[in-house]
Amino acid sequence: MPGNAFLELIALLQGKIGRSTGYVVNAKRAVQALETTRPDAADWWRTNTPTLLNGKRNFVFDQKACELVDDDRT
């Protein structure tokens, strides 16, 4: 996928980007949750994408790949 908004808009207009439904999750929290079940995978994210884990970035998970859970943590 292109790296900036202008190129993304062009790709969208050309039909190269489809719509999908999913959940937006803070990337840092997602990797923290991953730590509990797959510490090796969490380490990979920390090593290879540290700029995504600054607490300001998000991941989008496809709706079909998710299970909604009740979580009262903030």
PDB file of N, H, CA, C and O in Angstrom:
ATOM      1  N   MET A   1       0.853  -1.182   0.000  1.00  0.00           N
ATOM      2  CA  MET A   1       0.000   0.000   0.000  1.00  0.00           C
ATOM      3  C   MET A   1       0.896   1.243   0.000  1.00  0.00           C
ATOM      4  O   MET A   1       1.942   1.248   0.649  1.00  0.00           O
ATOM      5  N   PRO A   2       0.501   2.275  -0.709  1.00  0.00           N
ATOM      6  CA  PRO A   2       1.316   3.491  -0.756  1.00  0.00           C
ATOM      7  C   PRO A   2       1.545   4.091   0.621  1.00  0.00           C
ATOM      8  O   PRO A   2       0.800   3.824   1.564  1.00  0.00           O
ATOM      9  N   GLY A   3       2.589   4.907   0.721  1.00  0.00           N
ATOM     10  H   GLY A   3       3.195   5.124  -0.045  1.00  0.00           H
ATOM     11  CA  GLY A   3       2.991   5.426   2.015  1.00  0.00           C
ATOM     12  C   GLY A   3       2.466   6.798   2.397  1.00  0.00           C
ATOM     13  O   GLY A   3       2.724   7.251   3.512  1.00  0.00           O
ATOM     14  N   ASN A   4       1.740   7.479   1.519  1.00  0.00           N
ATOM     15  H   ASN A   4       1.530   7.111   0.613  1.00  0.00           H
ATOM     16  CA  ASN A   4       1.212   8.788   1.928  1.00  0.00           C
ATOM     17  C   ASN A   4      -0.235   8.946   1.475  1.00  0.00           C
ATOM     18  O   ASN A   4      -0.717   8.204   0.619  1.00  0.00           O
ATOM     19  N   ALA A   5      -0.908   9.912   2.054  1.00  0.00           N
ATOM     20  H   ALA A   5      -0.517  10.515   2.749  1.00  0.00           H
ATOM     21  CA  ALA A   5      -2.342  10.094   1.835  1.00  0.00           C
ATOM     22  C   ALA A   5      -2.682  10.368   0.368  1.00  0.00           C
ATOM     23  O   ALA A   5      -3.688   9.863  -0.131  1.00  0.00           O
ATOM     24  N   PHE A   6      -1.868  11.153  -0.324  1.00  0.00           N
ATOM     25  H   PHE A   6      -1.051  11.563   0.082  1.00  0.00           H
ATOM     26  CA  PHE A   6      -2.137  11.467  -1.729  1.00  0.00           C
ATOM     27  C   PHE A   6      -2.097  10.205  -2.585  1.00  0.00           C
ATOM     28  O   PHE A   6      -2.988   9.981  -3.404  1.00  0.00           O
ATOM     29  N   LEU A   7      -1.072   9.385  -2.400  1.00  0.00           N
ATOM     30  H   LEU A   7      -0.348   9.567  -1.734  1.00  0.00           H
ATOM     31  CA  LEU A   7      -0.973   8.151  -3.178  1.00  0.00           C
ATOM     32  C   LEU A   7      -2.073   7.163  -2.796  1.00  0.00           C
ATOM     33  O   LEU A   7      -2.558   6.414  -3.644  1.00  0.00           O
ATOM     34  N   GLU A   8      -2.464   7.159  -1.531  1.00  0.00           N
ATOM     35  H   GLU A   8      -2.070   7.768  -0.842  1.00  0.00           H
ATOM     36  CA  GLU A   8      -3.565   6.299  -1.100  1.00  0.00           C
ATOM     37  C   GLU A   8      -4.869   6.725  -1.769  1.00  0.00           C
ATOM     38  O   GLU A   8      -5.659   5.876  -2.182  1.00  0.00           O
ATOM     39  N   LEU A   9      -5.099   8.029  -1.879  1.00  0.00           N
ATOM     40  H   LEU A   9      -4.458   8.719  -1.543  1.00  0.00           H
ATOM     41  CA  LEU A   9      -6.294   8.532  -2.538  1.00  0.00           C
ATOM     42  C   LEU A   9      -6.312   8.120  -4.007  1.00  0.00           C
ATOM     43  O   LEU A   9      -7.345   7.685  -4.516  1.00  0.00           O
ATOM     44  N   ILE A  10      -5.198   8.250  -4.678  1.00  0.00           N
ATOM     45  H   ILE A  10      -4.358   8.603  -4.264  1.00  0.00           H
ATOM     46  CA  ILE A  10      -5.111   7.838  -6.083  1.00  0.00           C
ATOM     47  C   ILE A  10      -5.399   6.340  -6.212  1.00  0.00           C
ATOM     48  O   ILE A  10      -6.149   5.927  -7.097  1.00  0.00           O
ATOM     49  N   ALA A  11      -4.808   5.529  -5.338  1.00  0.00           N
ATOM     50  H   ALA A  11      -4.198   5.864  -4.620  1.00  0.00           H
ATOM     51  CA  ALA A  11      -5.039   4.079  -5.374  1.00  0.00           C
ATOM     52  C   ALA A  11      -6.511   3.768  -5.115  1.00  0.00           C
ATOM     53  O   ALA A  11      -7.070   2.868  -5.742  1.00  0.00           O
ATOM     54  N   LEU A  12      -7.140   4.494  -4.207  1.00  0.00           N
ATOM     55  H   LEU A  12      -6.686   5.224  -3.697  1.00  0.00           H
ATOM     56  CA  LEU A  12      -8.556   4.286  -3.915  1.00  0.00           C
ATOM     57  C   LEU A  12      -9.406   4.606  -5.140  1.00  0.00           C
ATOM     58  O   LEU A  12     -10.309   3.847  -5.491  1.00  0.00           O
ATOM     59  N   LEU A  13      -9.115   5.728  -5.785  1.00  0.00           N
ATOM     60  H   LEU A  13      -8.381   6.345  -5.499  1.00  0.00           H
ATOM     61  CA  LEU A  13      -9.867   6.136  -6.972  1.00  0.00           C
ATOM     62  C   LEU A  13      -9.674   5.169  -8.135  1.00  0.00           C
ATOM     63  O   LEU A  13     -10.558   5.027  -8.980  1.00  0.00           O
ATOM     64  N   GLN A  14      -8.527   4.508  -8.182  1.00  0.00           N
ATOM     65  H   GLN A  14      -7.808   4.623  -7.497  1.00  0.00           H
ATOM     66  CA  GLN A  14      -8.245   3.541  -9.239  1.00  0.00           C
ATOM     67  C   GLN A  14      -8.789   2.153  -8.896  1.00  0.00           C
ATOM     68  O   GLN A  14      -8.636   1.216  -9.680  1.00  0.00           O
ATOM     69  N   GLY A  15      -9.425   2.018  -7.729  1.00  0.00           N
ATOM     70  H   GLY A  15      -9.550   2.779  -7.092  1.00  0.00           H
ATOM     71  CA  GLY A  15      -9.999   0.734  -7.342  1.00  0.00           C
ATOM     72  C   GLY A  15      -8.993  -0.269  -6.822  1.00  0.00           C
ATOM     73  O   GLY A  15      -9.278  -1.466  -6.779  1.00  0.00           O
ATOM     74  N   LYS A  16      -7.830   0.194  -6.430  1.00  0.00           N
ATOM     75  H   LYS A  16      -7.598   1.166  -6.465  1.00  0.00           H
ATOM     76  CA  LYS A  16      -6.772  -0.698  -5.942  1.00  0.00           C
ATOM     77  C   LYS A  16      -6.874  -0.947  -4.437  1.00  0.00           C
ATOM     78  O   LYS A  16      -6.185  -1.815  -3.902  1.00  0.00           O
ATOM     79  N   ILE A  17      -7.730  -0.189  -3.760  1.00  0.00           N
ATOM     80  H   ILE A  17      -8.290   0.516  -4.195  1.00  0.00           H
ATOM     81  CA  ILE A  17      -7.913  -0.359  -2.323  1.00  0.00           C
ATOM     82  C   ILE A  17      -9.377  -0.684  -2.077  1.00  0.00           C
ATOM     83  O   ILE A  17     -10.266   0.042  -2.520  1.00  0.00           O
ATOM     84  N   GLY A  18      -9.620  -1.775  -1.373  1.00  0.00           N
ATOM     85  H   GLY A  18      -8.897  -2.365  -1.013  1.00  0.00           H
ATOM     86  CA  GLY A  18     -10.983  -2.152  -1.060  1.00  0.00           C
ATOM     87  C   GLY A  18     -11.365  -1.728   0.345  1.00  0.00           C
ATOM     88  O   GLY A  18     -10.508  -1.369   1.153  1.00  0.00           O
ATOM     89  N   ARG A  19     -12.658  -1.772   0.630  1.00  0.00           N
ATOM     90  H   ARG A  19     -13.354  -2.063  -0.026  1.00  0.00           H
ATOM     91  CA  ARG A  19     -13.143  -1.449   1.960  1.00  0.00           C
ATOM     92  C   ARG A  19     -13.218  -2.727   2.771  1.00  0.00           C
ATOM     93  O   ARG A  19     -13.503  -3.802   2.243  1.00  0.00           O
ATOM     94  N   SER A  20     -12.962  -2.595   4.047  1.00  0.00           N
ATOM     95  H   SER A  20     -12.730  -1.722   4.476  1.00  0.00           H
ATOM     96  CA  SER A  20     -13.102  -3.735   4.942  1.00  0.00           C
ATOM     97  C   SER A  20     -13.619  -3.226   6.280  1.00  0.00           C
ATOM     98  O   SER A  20     -13.527  -2.039   6.594  1.00  0.00           O
ATOM     99  N   THR A  21     -14.157  -4.144   7.051  1.00  0.00           N
ATOM    100  H   THR A  21     -14.231  -5.108   6.796  1.00  0.00           H
ATOM    101  CA  THR A  21     -14.676  -3.809   8.370  1.00  0.00           C
ATOM    102  C   THR A  21     -13.750  -4.404   9.405  1.00  0.00           C
ATOM    103  O   THR A  21     -13.344  -5.561   9.298  1.00  0.00           O
ATOM    104  N   GLY A  22     -13.413  -3.607  10.413  1.00  0.00           N
ATOM    105  H   GLY A  22     -13.742  -2.666  10.500  1.00  0.00           H
ATOM    106  CA  GLY A  22     -12.508  -4.120  11.421  1.00  0.00           C
ATOM    107  C   GLY A  22     -12.518  -3.279  12.679  1.00  0.00           C
ATOM    108  O   GLY A  22     -13.349  -2.390  12.861  1.00  0.00           O
ATOM    109  N   TYR A  23     -11.575  -3.588  13.532  1.00  0.00           N
ATOM    110  H   TYR A  23     -10.900  -4.311  13.385  1.00  0.00           H
ATOM    111  CA  TYR A  23     -11.456  -2.919  14.820  1.00  0.00           C
ATOM    112  C   TYR A  23     -10.122  -2.199  14.910  1.00  0.00           C
ATOM    113  O   TYR A  23      -9.075  -2.762  14.590  1.00  0.00           O
ATOM    114  N   VAL A  24     -10.170  -0.944  15.351  1.00  0.00           N
ATOM    115  H   VAL A  24     -11.020  -0.486  15.612  1.00  0.00           H
ATOM    116  CA  VAL A  24      -8.966  -0.153  15.551  1.00  0.00           C
ATOM    117  C   VAL A  24      -8.496  -0.387  16.982  1.00  0.00           C
ATOM    118  O   VAL A  24      -9.257  -0.215  17.935  1.00  0.00           O
ATOM    119  N   VAL A  25      -7.238  -0.779  17.118  1.00  0.00           N
ATOM    120  H   VAL A  25      -6.620  -0.919  16.344  1.00  0.00           H
ATOM    121  CA  VAL A  25      -6.662  -1.091  18.429  1.00  0.00           C
ATOM    122  C   VAL A  25      -5.332  -0.362  18.552  1.00  0.00           C
ATOM    123  O   VAL A  25      -4.524  -0.374  17.622  1.00  0.00           O
ATOM    124  N   ASN A  26      -5.106   0.264  19.681  1.00  0.00           N
ATOM    125  H   ASN A  26      -5.761   0.274  20.436  1.00  0.00           H
ATOM    126  CA  ASN A  26      -3.825   0.907  19.924  1.00  0.00           C
ATOM    127  C   ASN A  26      -2.716  -0.136  19.769  1.00  0.00           C
ATOM    128  O   ASN A  26      -2.767  -1.192  20.401  1.00  0.00           O
ATOM    129  N   ALA A  27      -1.727   0.150  18.944  1.00  0.00           N
ATOM    130  H   ALA A  27      -1.685   1.007  18.431  1.00  0.00           H
ATOM    131  CA  ALA A  27      -0.670  -0.817  18.624  1.00  0.00           C
ATOM    132  C   ALA A  27       0.123  -1.237  19.866  1.00  0.00           C
ATOM    133  O   ALA A  27       0.454  -2.412  20.027  1.00  0.00           O
ATOM    134  N   LYS A  28       0.421  -0.292  20.725  1.00  0.00           N
ATOM    135  H   LYS A  28       0.152   0.662  20.595  1.00  0.00           H
ATOM    136  CA  LYS A  28       1.181  -0.613  21.938  1.00  0.00           C
ATOM    137  C   LYS A  28       0.400  -1.581  22.818  1.00  0.00           C
ATOM    138  O   LYS A  28       0.958  -2.556  23.321  1.00  0.00           O
ATOM    139  N   ARG A  29      -0.893  -1.314  23.007  1.00  0.00           N
ATOM    140  H   ARG A  29      -1.347  -0.521  22.599  1.00  0.00           H
ATOM    141  CA  ARG A  29      -1.727  -2.207  23.822  1.00  0.00           C
ATOM    142  C   ARG A  29      -1.891  -3.571  23.163  1.00  0.00           C
ATOM    143  O   ARG A  29      -1.936  -4.590  23.853  1.00  0.00           O
ATOM    144  N   ALA A  30      -1.982  -3.600  21.842  1.00  0.00           N
ATOM    145  H   ALA A  30      -1.946  -2.773  21.282  1.00  0.00           H
ATOM    146  CA  ALA A  30      -2.120  -4.875  21.138  1.00  0.00           C
ATOM    147  C   ALA A  30      -0.894  -5.753  21.366  1.00  0.00           C
ATOM    148  O   ALA A  30      -1.024  -6.954  21.603  1.00  0.00           O
ATOM    149  N   VAL A  31       0.288  -5.160  21.294  1.00  0.00           N
ATOM    150  H   VAL A  31       0.393  -4.185  21.101  1.00  0.00           H
ATOM    151  CA  VAL A  31       1.518  -5.933  21.501  1.00  0.00           C
ATOM    152  C   VAL A  31       1.655  -6.333  22.975  1.00  0.00           C
ATOM    153  O   VAL A  31       2.169  -7.409  23.279  1.00  0.00           O
ATOM    154  N   GLN A  32       1.203  -5.485  23.873  1.00  0.00           N
ATOM    155  H   GLN A  32       0.785  -4.611  23.626  1.00  0.00           H
ATOM    156  CA  GLN A  32       1.196  -5.865  25.289  1.00  0.00           C
ATOM    157  C   GLN A  32       0.293  -7.071  25.516  1.00  0.00           C
ATOM    158  O   GLN A  32       0.649  -7.967  26.281  1.00  0.00           O
ATOM    159  N   ALA A  33      -0.859  -7.112  24.871  1.00  0.00           N
ATOM    160  H   ALA A  33      -1.149  -6.384  24.250  1.00  0.00           H
ATOM    161  CA  ALA A  33      -1.772  -8.253  24.988  1.00  0.00           C
ATOM    162  C   ALA A  33      -1.167  -9.501  24.345  1.00  0.00           C
ATOM    163  O   ALA A  33      -1.323 -10.609  24.857  1.00  0.00           O
ATOM    164  N   LEU A  34      -0.482  -9.313  23.229  1.00  0.00           N
ATOM    165  H   LEU A  34      -0.355  -8.412  22.813  1.00  0.00           H
ATOM    166  CA  LEU A  34       0.170 -10.426  22.541  1.00  0.00           C
ATOM    167  C   LEU A  34       1.229 -11.067  23.421  1.00  0.00           C
ATOM    168  O   LEU A  34       1.470 -12.271  23.332  1.00  0.00           O
ATOM    169  N   GLU A  35       1.858 -10.274  24.264  1.00  0.00           N
ATOM    170  H   GLU A  35       1.663  -9.296  24.336  1.00  0.00           H
ATOM    171  CA  GLU A  35       2.906 -10.763  25.173  1.00  0.00           C
ATOM    172  C   GLU A  35       2.417 -11.929  26.037  1.00  0.00           C
ATOM    173  O   GLU A  35       3.195 -12.828  26.359  1.00  0.00           O
ATOM    174  N   THR A  36       1.144 -11.921  26.410  1.00  0.00           N
ATOM    175  H   THR A  36       0.512 -11.191  26.149  1.00  0.00           H
ATOM    176  CA  THR A  36       0.627 -12.959  27.308  1.00  0.00           C
ATOM    177  C   THR A  36       0.528 -14.324  26.654  1.00  0.00           C
ATOM    178  O   THR A  36       0.633 -15.342  27.337  1.00  0.00           O
ATOM    179  N   THR A  37       0.329 -14.365  25.344  1.00  0.00           N
ATOM    180  H   THR A  37       0.243 -13.538  24.789  1.00  0.00           H
ATOM    181  CA  THR A  37       0.185 -15.651  24.657  1.00  0.00           C
ATOM    182  C   THR A  37       1.332 -15.980  23.711  1.00  0.00           C
ATOM    183  O   THR A  37       1.644 -17.152  23.498  1.00  0.00           O
ATOM    184  N   ARG A  38       1.956 -14.963  23.148  1.00  0.00           N
ATOM    185  H   ARG A  38       1.702 -14.012  23.321  1.00  0.00           H
ATOM    186  CA  ARG A  38       3.057 -15.176  22.188  1.00  0.00           C
ATOM    187  C   ARG A  38       4.175 -14.182  22.425  1.00  0.00           C
ATOM    188  O   ARG A  38       4.350 -13.249  21.641  1.00  0.00           O
ATOM    189  N   PRO A  39       4.945 -14.370  23.510  1.00  0.00           N
ATOM    190  CA  PRO A  39       6.016 -13.414  23.810  1.00  0.00           C
ATOM    191  C   PRO A  39       7.036 -13.280  22.684  1.00  0.00           C
ATOM    192  O   PRO A  39       7.615 -12.209  22.498  1.00  0.00           O
ATOM    193  N   ASP A  40       7.259 -14.356  21.932  1.00  0.00           N
ATOM    194  H   ASP A  40       6.789 -15.225  22.083  1.00  0.00           H
ATOM    195  CA  ASP A  40       8.199 -14.287  20.807  1.00  0.00           C
ATOM    196  C   ASP A  40       7.688 -13.340  19.722  1.00  0.00           C
ATOM    197  O   ASP A  40       8.463 -12.581  19.140  1.00  0.00           O
ATOM    198  N   ALA A  41       6.393 -13.387  19.453  1.00  0.00           N
ATOM    199  H   ALA A  41       5.764 -14.004  19.926  1.00  0.00           H
ATOM    200  CA  ALA A  41       5.809 -12.491  18.451  1.00  0.00           C
ATOM    201  C   ALA A  41       5.827 -11.044  18.947  1.00  0.00           C
ATOM    202  O   ALA A  41       6.102 -10.124  18.177  1.00  0.00           O
ATOM    203  N   ALA A  42       5.534 -10.848  20.234  1.00  0.00           N
ATOM    204  H   ALA A  42       5.311 -11.595  20.860  1.00  0.00           H
ATOM    205  CA  ALA A  42       5.585  -9.497  20.805  1.00  0.00           C
ATOM    206  C   ALA A  42       6.998  -8.934  20.706  1.00  0.00           C
ATOM    207  O   ALA A  42       7.180  -7.759  20.387  1.00  0.00           O
ATOM    208  N   ASP A  43       7.998  -9.768  20.979  1.00  0.00           N
ATOM    209  H   ASP A  43       7.850 -10.723  21.238  1.00  0.00           H
ATOM    210  CA  ASP A  43       9.389  -9.335  20.845  1.00  0.00           C
ATOM    211  C   ASP A  43       9.709  -8.939  19.414  1.00  0.00           C
ATOM    212  O   ASP A  43      10.450  -7.984  19.181  1.00  0.00           O
ATOM    213  N   TRP A  44       9.146  -9.679  18.440  1.00  0.00           N
ATOM    214  H   TRP A  44       8.544 -10.454  18.629  1.00  0.00           H
ATOM    215  CA  TRP A  44       9.389  -9.348  17.028  1.00  0.00           C
ATOM    216  C   TRP A  44       8.873  -7.941  16.738  1.00  0.00           C
ATOM    217  O   TRP A  44       9.576  -7.139  16.123  1.00  0.00           O
ATOM    218  N   TRP A  45       7.653  -7.637  17.176  1.00  0.00           N
ATOM    219  H   TRP A  45       7.082  -8.289  17.675  1.00  0.00           H
ATOM    220  CA  TRP A  45       7.091  -6.307  16.933  1.00  0.00           C
ATOM    221  C   TRP A  45       7.935  -5.235  17.596  1.00  0.00           C
ATOM    222  O   TRP A  45       8.185  -4.189  16.997  1.00  0.00           O
ATOM    223  N   ARG A  46       8.377  -5.477  18.820  1.00  0.00           N
ATOM    224  H   ARG A  46       8.174  -6.327  19.306  1.00  0.00           H
ATOM    225  CA  ARG A  46       9.195  -4.475  19.532  1.00  0.00           C
ATOM    226  C   ARG A  46      10.538  -4.245  18.839  1.00  0.00           C
ATOM    227  O   ARG A  46      11.028  -3.117  18.787  1.00  0.00           O
ATOM    228  N   THR A  47      11.124  -5.309  18.312  1.00  0.00           N
ATOM    229  H   THR A  47      10.726  -6.225  18.354  1.00  0.00           H
ATOM    230  CA  THR A  47      12.427  -5.213  17.654  1.00  0.00           C
ATOM    231  C   THR A  47      12.324  -4.577  16.274  1.00  0.00           C
ATOM    232  O   THR A  47      13.158  -3.748  15.908  1.00  0.00           O
ATOM    233  N   ASN A  48      11.313  -4.956  15.512  1.00  0.00           N
ATOM    234  H   ASN A  48      10.636  -5.629  15.809  1.00  0.00           H
ATOM    235  CA  ASN A  48      11.233  -4.567  14.102  1.00  0.00           C
ATOM    236  C   ASN A  48      10.370  -3.351  13.808  1.00  0.00           C
ATOM    237  O   ASN A  48      10.493  -2.758  12.736  1.00  0.00           O
ATOM    238  N   THR A  49       9.500  -2.964  14.735  1.00  0.00           N
ATOM    239  H   THR A  49       9.400  -3.445  15.606  1.00  0.00           H
ATOM    240  CA  THR A  49       8.628  -1.814  14.472  1.00  0.00           C
ATOM    241  C   THR A  49       8.486  -0.920  15.709  1.00  0.00           C
ATOM    242  O   THR A  49       7.365  -0.592  16.097  1.00  0.00           O
ATOM    243  N   PRO A  50       9.585  -0.526  16.325  1.00  0.00           N
ATOM    244  CA  PRO A  50       9.471   0.257  17.562  1.00  0.00           C
ATOM    245  C   PRO A  50       8.733   1.583  17.379  1.00  0.00           C
ATOM    246  O   PRO A  50       8.104   2.061  18.323  1.00  0.00           O
ATOM    247  N   THR A  51       8.792   2.182  16.207  1.00  0.00           N
ATOM    248  H   THR A  51       9.303   1.794  15.440  1.00  0.00           H
ATOM    249  CA  THR A  51       8.111   3.465  16.003  1.00  0.00           C
ATOM    250  C   THR A  51       6.587   3.314  15.994  1.00  0.00           C
ATOM    251  O   THR A  51       5.871   4.290  16.218  1.00  0.00           O
ATOM    252  N   LEU A  52       6.090   2.111  15.738  1.00  0.00           N
ATOM    253  H   LEU A  52       6.672   1.318  15.556  1.00  0.00           H
ATOM    254  CA  LEU A  52       4.643   1.886  15.773  1.00  0.00           C
ATOM    255  C   LEU A  52       4.119   1.722  17.191  1.00  0.00           C
ATOM    256  O   LEU A  52       2.912   1.791  17.423  1.00  0.00           O
ATOM    257  N   LEU A  53       5.019   1.505  18.137  1.00  0.00           N
ATOM    258  H   LEU A  53       5.999   1.449  17.949  1.00  0.00           H
ATOM    259  CA  LEU A  53       4.609   1.158  19.494  1.00  0.00           C
ATOM    260  C   LEU A  53       4.802   2.299  20.481  1.00  0.00           C
ATOM    261  O   LEU A  53       5.055   2.067  21.663  1.00  0.00           O
ATOM    262  N   ASN A  54       4.681   3.529  19.998  1.00  0.00           N
ATOM    263  H   ASN A  54       4.475   3.717  19.038  1.00  0.00           H
ATOM    264  CA  ASN A  54       4.870   4.704  20.850  1.00  0.00           C
ATOM    265  C   ASN A  54       3.588   5.121  21.579  1.00  0.00           C
ATOM    266  O   ASN A  54       3.577   6.130  22.284  1.00  0.00           O
ATOM    267  N   GLY A  55       2.519   4.356  21.411  1.00  0.00           N
ATOM    268  H   GLY A  55       2.527   3.536  20.838  1.00  0.00           H
ATOM    269  CA  GLY A  55       1.252   4.675  22.052  1.00  0.00           C
ATOM    270  C   GLY A  55       0.351   5.585  21.240  1.00  0.00           C
ATOM    271  O   GLY A  55      -0.781   5.861  21.639  1.00  0.00           O
ATOM    272  N   LYS A  56       0.851   6.059  20.087  1.00  0.00           N
ATOM    273  H   LYS A  56       1.770   5.835  19.763  1.00  0.00           H
ATOM    274  CA  LYS A  56       0.083   6.979  19.253  1.00  0.00           C
ATOM    275  C   LYS A  56      -0.397   6.341  17.951  1.00  0.00           C
ATOM    276  O   LYS A  56      -1.139   6.964  17.192  1.00  0.00           O
ATOM    277  N   ARG A  57       0.018   5.119  17.693  1.00  0.00           N
ATOM    278  H   ARG A  57       0.621   4.613  18.309  1.00  0.00           H
ATOM    279  CA  ARG A  57      -0.326   4.432  16.438  1.00  0.00           C
ATOM    280  C   ARG A  57      -1.328   3.320  16.704  1.00  0.00           C
ATOM    281  O   ARG A  57      -1.445   2.830  17.827  1.00  0.00           O
ATOM    282  N   ASN A  58      -2.047   2.928  15.662  1.00  0.00           N
ATOM    283  H   ASN A  58      -1.951   3.326  14.749  1.00  0.00           H
ATOM    284  CA  ASN A  58      -3.066   1.896  15.781  1.00  0.00           C
ATOM    285  C   ASN A  58      -2.871   0.798  14.759  1.00  0.00           C
ATOM    286  O   ASN A  58      -2.296   1.010  13.692  1.00  0.00           O
ATOM    287  N   PHE A  59      -3.364  -0.383  15.107  1.00  0.00           N
ATOM    288  H   PHE A  59      -3.832  -0.555  15.974  1.00  0.00           H
ATOM    289  CA  PHE A  59      -3.509  -1.485  14.170  1.00  0.00           C
ATOM    290  C   PHE A  59      -4.996  -1.585  13.852  1.00  0.00           C
ATOM    291  O   PHE A  59      -5.833  -1.200  14.669  1.00  0.00           O
ATOM    292  N   VAL A  60      -5.326  -2.097  12.675  1.00  0.00           N
ATOM    293  H   VAL A  60      -4.646  -2.409  12.012  1.00  0.00           H
ATOM    294  CA  VAL A  60      -6.708  -2.408  12.330  1.00  0.00           C
ATOM    295  C   VAL A  60      -6.777  -3.907  12.094  1.00  0.00           C
ATOM    296  O   VAL A  60      -6.089  -4.450  11.229  1.00  0.00           O
ATOM    297  N   PHE A  61      -7.623  -4.564  12.882  1.00  0.00           N
ATOM    298  H   PHE A  61      -8.182  -4.123  13.584  1.00  0.00           H
ATOM    299  CA  PHE A  61      -7.796  -6.007  12.770  1.00  0.00           C
ATOM    300  C   PHE A  61      -9.101  -6.289  12.037  1.00  0.00           C
ATOM    301  O   PHE A  61     -10.140  -5.723  12.376  1.00  0.00           O
ATOM    302  N   ASP A  62      -9.051  -7.160  11.037  1.00  0.00           N
ATOM    303  H   ASP A  62      -8.206  -7.619  10.762  1.00  0.00           H
ATOM    304  CA  ASP A  62     -10.223  -7.542  10.273  1.00  0.00           C
ATOM    305  C   ASP A  62     -11.290  -8.108  11.206  1.00  0.00           C
ATOM    306  O   ASP A  62     -10.989  -8.906  12.094  1.00  0.00           O
ATOM    307  N   GLN A  63     -12.522  -7.694  11.002  1.00  0.00           N
ATOM    308  H   GLN A  63     -12.766  -7.046  10.281  1.00  0.00           H
ATOM    309  CA  GLN A  63     -13.615  -8.110  11.873  1.00  0.00           C
ATOM    310  C   GLN A  63     -13.739  -9.632  11.956  1.00  0.00           C
ATOM    311  O   GLN A  63     -14.025 -10.168  13.027  1.00  0.00           O
ATOM    312  N   LYS A  64     -13.532 -10.321  10.858  1.00  0.00           N
ATOM    313  H   LYS A  64     -13.300  -9.885   9.989  1.00  0.00           H
ATOM    314  CA  LYS A  64     -13.673 -11.780  10.829  1.00  0.00           C
ATOM    315  C   LYS A  64     -12.603 -12.483  11.659  1.00  0.00           C
ATOM    316  O   LYS A  64     -12.778 -13.636  12.052  1.00  0.00           O
ATOM    317  N   ALA A  65     -11.512 -11.802  11.923  1.00  0.00           N
ATOM    318  H   ALA A  65     -11.369 -10.865  11.604  1.00  0.00           H
ATOM    319  CA  ALA A  65     -10.412 -12.415  12.672  1.00  0.00           C
ATOM    320  C   ALA A  65     -10.456 -12.068  14.156  1.00  0.00           C
ATOM    321  O   ALA A  65      -9.535 -12.408  14.898  1.00  0.00           O
ATOM    322  N   CYS A  66     -11.521 -11.390  14.598  1.00  0.00           N
ATOM    323  H   CYS A  66     -12.270 -11.114  13.995  1.00  0.00           H
ATOM    324  CA  CYS A  66     -11.582 -10.889  15.974  1.00  0.00           C
ATOM    325  C   CYS A  66     -12.668 -11.560  16.790  1.00  0.00           C
ATOM    326  O   CYS A  66     -13.660 -12.072  16.272  1.00  0.00           O
ATOM    327  N   GLU A  67     -12.435 -11.531  18.079  1.00  0.00           N
ATOM    328  H   GLU A  67     -11.629 -11.115  18.500  1.00  0.00           H
ATOM    329  CA  GLU A  67     -13.431 -11.953  19.050  1.00  0.00           C
ATOM    330  C   GLU A  67     -13.567 -10.814  20.042  1.00  0.00           C
ATOM    331  O   GLU A  67     -12.585 -10.413  20.666  1.00  0.00           O
ATOM    332  N   LEU A  68     -14.771 -10.290  20.194  1.00  0.00           N
ATOM    333  H   LEU A  68     -15.569 -10.615  19.687  1.00  0.00           H
ATOM    334  CA  LEU A  68     -15.011  -9.179  21.094  1.00  0.00           C
ATOM    335  C   LEU A  68     -15.032  -9.694  22.534  1.00  0.00           C
ATOM    336  O   LEU A  68     -15.748 -10.647  22.845  1.00  0.00           O
ATOM    337  N   VAL A  69     -14.254  -9.069  23.401  1.00  0.00           N
ATOM    338  H   VAL A  69     -13.673  -8.295  23.148  1.00  0.00           H
ATOM    339  CA  VAL A  69     -14.206  -9.445  24.809  1.00  0.00           C
ATOM    340  C   VAL A  69     -14.504  -8.219  25.652  1.00  0.00           C
ATOM    341  O   VAL A  69     -14.282  -7.090  25.215  1.00  0.00           O
ATOM    342  N   ASP A  70     -15.003  -8.438  26.851  1.00  0.00           N
ATOM    343  H   ASP A  70     -15.183  -9.355  27.206  1.00  0.00           H
ATOM    344  CA  ASP A  70     -15.271  -7.348  27.779  1.00  0.00           C
ATOM    345  C   ASP A  70     -13.994  -7.037  28.526  1.00  0.00           C
ATOM    346  O   ASP A  70     -13.435  -7.905  29.195  1.00  0.00           O
ATOM    347  N   ASP A  71     -13.530  -5.810  28.418  1.00  0.00           N
ATOM    348  H   ASP A  71     -13.984  -5.105  27.874  1.00  0.00           H
ATOM    349  CA  ASP A  71     -12.279  -5.407  29.073  1.00  0.00           C
ATOM    350  C   ASP A  71     -12.472  -4.020  29.651  1.00  0.00           C
ATOM    351  O   ASP A  71     -12.610  -3.050  28.906  1.00  0.00           O
ATOM    352  N   ASP A  72     -12.484  -3.915  30.966  1.00  0.00           N
ATOM    353  H   ASP A  72     -12.373  -4.703  31.571  1.00  0.00           H
ATOM    354  CA  ASP A  72     -12.712  -2.630  31.636  1.00  0.00           C
ATOM    355  C   ASP A  72     -11.446  -1.837  31.868  1.00  0.00           C
ATOM    356  O   ASP A  72     -11.500  -0.741  32.426  1.00  0.00           O
ATOM    357  N   ARG A  73     -10.293  -2.372  31.446  1.00  0.00           N
ATOM    358  H   ARG A  73     -10.249  -3.262  30.992  1.00  0.00           H
ATOM    359  CA  ARG A  73      -9.044  -1.621  31.640  1.00  0.00           C
ATOM    360  C   ARG A  73      -9.043  -0.378  30.793  1.00  0.00           C
ATOM    361  O   ARG A  73      -9.657  -0.342  29.727  1.00  0.00           O
ATOM    362  N   THR A  74      -8.340   0.665  31.273  1.00  0.00           N
ATOM    363  H   THR A  74      -7.841   0.635  32.139  1.00  0.00           H
ATOM    364  CA  THR A  74      -8.228   1.902  30.497  1.00  0.00           C
ATOM    365  C   THR A  74      -6.824   2.063  29.961  1.00  0.00           C
ATOM    366  O   THR A  74      -6.532   3.047  29.281  1.00  0.00           O
TER     367      THR A  74
END
